[in-house]
Amino acid sequence: MLPSLTTQKQAFLYYLQNMDLDMLDVILSDEITYYGATKSMFLEKLGQLFEKQRLSRYKKGLKIKQHKKQPTVYYFILHESDHANKFILEDQQGIITKIVAYNQDRSYEAYEVRSIFELFFGDDELANFIPTTTYVMNVYECNQAYEELVNEKCILLTSKDLFDWLCKHAGFYNDIKDYYLMANYEKFRNLYFCLEYIFEQLQHYEEAKEALNTFSDADKETFSQWLADYHFLNFCNASSFESNFDEIDFENNTLKYISKRNIYFTGDDFLTLVKFDRLYNEMYHEYKYRYPNK
């Protein structure tokens, strides 16, 4: 049964808890900002969080708590995460006058480790943001570079293709990468960073190939030495390389990029690192099984 919602504040907390964007749109005013953003931007970001929640294994919505000593301070917590979105909610006779984040840390260090379930707005998503000509041009270039790879077409890349794309956009990436609070730079910034990391891992192809060719578990000493020789390669230089891909097809020599579903990679270097990743991790556990510590 629908509870008695006699004020806008009560309705907001109820519909927020139930992740009802349609009703939040109805009851919220366009006259104030939310976390510094317009109502439409606020609801768009909430919708993204709600979608992440729905895709998770938790189906109970979210929890809302009121601070015990500060009556204007609230938390909303998605069940997928221990991260609490702490915010200030002020009202006059039940009419909401203010919703802002509570002391949200916007430093680079905090930004890089923030939870994906944190309600966060970039500078260019705030209602008072005034775009400069440079900003508009940068957004255009970000989108152009991003859409060269992420689009409606199926893209097949070798490591050489990947290198060429990284080189082409390296200067621009270095120019904008530290502007972490510009949300419209983020798609390109993240794509470049992730693909650059994959390319760096591929530089250890020859070592991975050597590891596959020299593997032997004929005796404990040889087995142990092989694991020691390639320990750094597995846990540092090529750490979890396979996790970047799915639909790994050894027969057709292709791998689908797990983050962007239209991008495929091909080449012996990719598959060699996947084979090494699998072999080392399997043999690491096999060694412990065969030769448990006494």
N, C-alpha and C positions, 0 to 999 in steps of 0.2 A: 504494500500500500504506500502511496506517495505521502511522505511526511508533510506536516504543515509548514509551508515555506512562506513566512509572512514578510520577510525582508529580502532585499537584493543580496545582502551578505550571506544569509542562510542558503539562498538558492545557488549562489556561486560555489560555496563549499560542497553542497550536495551534488551538483552536476559535475564539479571537478572530480569528486571521489568516484563518480560513476562514469567518468570519461565520456560525457555526453557533449560533444562539440556543438551540435545543433542548438541545444538549449543554452549553452554558454553564450553562443552568438546572440541569442534572443535577449538574454537578461543583462548582458554587459553593455555599458555605455560606450559610445564612440568619443565622448568628450574628455576622457582622461587616458593616460598611457598606462601600460602594464609592463613592469620591468623596464620601463623607458621606451617601450615599443608601442606601435599602434595596436588597436584591438585585433585587426586582421593578421598582423604579424605574430602577435601573441598566440592567437588560436592556431595559426599554422605550425608554430613550434610545439605547442601542446599536442597537436595532431600527430606530429612525428614521434613524440615520446609515447603517445598512446598506441601507435602502430607497433613500435618496438615491444611494448608490453604485450600486445595481442599475439605477436609472433613468438613470444617466449612460452615456456612451459607453465607459467603462472597465469591463472585465469581469473583471479579474484579482484581485478581492478587495482586501485591504489589505496593507500592508507593516508588519512589526514589526522594530524595531531596538533593540538594547541599547546603552546609553551605554558608551563605551570605557573611561572612567575611574571611573564610578560604577555598579557592578554592579546596584544596586537600581533604577536609572532606565531606563525604557524609553520608546519612542515607537511610536505606531501612526499610520500615515499612509494616508488614503484617496487613491487614485490620481487622483481628480478635483481634488484640492487639494494645494497645497504646505504647507498647515498641518499641523504635527505635534502630535498630542495627546501631551503629555509627562506621564508618570505615574510614581509610585514604587510598586514592587511588592516587598513584604517577605514572607519566609516563614521558617518553622522546620521544617527537615527536609522541605521540599517542600510543607508545608501553608501556604496563604496566610494571612497575619495582617494584611495592610494593602495596600489599593490606594487611593491618593489622587492628585489632580492635583498636578503639580509647579509650585509658585509661580504658580498661575493668577491672572491679574489680573482682579479683579471690579469695577474702577472703571467709572464710566459711560462714559468715553471708550473703554475697551477693549471694553466690552459692545456699544456701538453699531457697532463696526467688526469684531466677531469673525466668524470664518469660520462658514458654516453647517455645516461639517464638524467643528466643535469640540465635544467632549463637555463640555457645560456644564449645571449644575443651578442652578435658582433657589433662593432661600432657602426657599420653601414646598415644595420637592421634597426637602429634606434630612430625614433620619430624625429629627432632634431638633427639627423645627419644631412649635411649638404655636400653632394658629390662634386669633386673638382674635375676639371678636364682630364688631368692625369689619372684619376681614379677610373673615370669612364673608359679611357683608353686601355687601362690595365685590365679591367673586367672583360673588355672585348677580346684582348689578346689571350687572357686566361681561357675564355670560352672557345676561341679558335683552336688553341693548342690542345685542349681537352677533347674537343670533338673530332680532332684528327684520328683519335683512337677509339673514343667511346661514342658510338653512334648506332644507327640501325643496321649497319653492315657487319658481316662477319670478317674480322681482321685476323690475318695469320702473320705472325712476326717471328723472324729469326733473331738471334742475339745481335746480329749486325743491324737489322731494322731498329731494334730497341736502342742500340748505341746511337744511331743516326738521329732518332727522335730526341733522345736526351741531349745530344750535342746541339741540335737545332734550337732547343729552348733553354739551354743552360744559363745563358746570360740573363734572360728574362726571369727565370726561376730565382736566380741569386738576387735580382733586384727586388722581388716581392716576397720572398719566403719568410722574412722576419715581420711582415705586416700580418701577424697572426689574428688580429682582431677584425680583419676585413673578411666577412663571411663569404663574399662573392669571389674571393681568391682561393677559397678552401678546396674546391673540387680539383683544380689544377695542381695546387700545392701538394695535396695528399697523393694524387696520382703520380706526380713526378717523384716524390720522396719514396714511394713504395717501389716504383719501377727501377729507380736508381739503386735501391737496396738489392733487388733481384739481380741486376746487372753486376753489382759488386760481388755477389755470391758466385755468379757464373765465371768470374775470373779465377776461381779455384777448380775449374774443370779438369786441368791436367793432373792436379793432385788427387782429385776424386777418381779419375781414370786409373791412376797408378795404384790407388788403394784397392780398387776392384780387381786389378790384375795380380796384385801381390797377396791377396787374402789367403790365409791358411789357418785352419784350426787343427792341424795334424797333432799338435801336442800343446800342453799348457803354456810353455815358454813362448812358442811361436805365436800362439793365439793372443797371449797377454801383450806381447810386444807390438803386434799389429794394432790392438786397441789403443795402446799408449801412443803409437806413432801418429794415429789419426784422430786422437781425442780432441785436439784443438780445432781441427777441421770440422768435426761433427758438431761440437758444442759452441763454436764461435763463428768461424768463417762461413760455414754452410748450415748454420743452425736452422732446423725445421724447414728446410728448403721445400719439401713436398707440400707443406701446408699452404703454399701459395696457389695450389692448383687442385682441380678435380678433373674427372673424365680423362685420366691419363691413359693414352692409347699407344702402347709400345709398338703395335703392328703398323700403325699409320704415322707414328712419330709425332704425335700432337698432344698438347696439354691445354686445358681450358683454364684461363685465369679466374680464380675463385671470386675475385672482387668485382670484375667487370665481365659480364657474361658473354659479350660479343668478341672478346679478345682470346685468341689462341696463340700458343707458341709452338715452335717446331725446331728441332735440332738435336744433335747428339749430345751437346753440352748440357741442355736441360735434362734430358733423360738420364744421362750419366750421374748427375747430381741427385736425381730422384733415386736411382738404384743404390748409390752410396748411402743416402739417407736411410733407406730401408734396411740395407745390409748392416750398417753399423749399429743401428738401434736394436735390430734383432739379435746380433751377435753380442752386444753389450749385456743384454739380459740372459742370453744363452750361456755366456761365460760365468755369470753369477750362479746360474742354475747348476752348471757342471762342477764348478769349483767354489762351493760356498765357504765362507770364512769359518774356520774351526773355532 
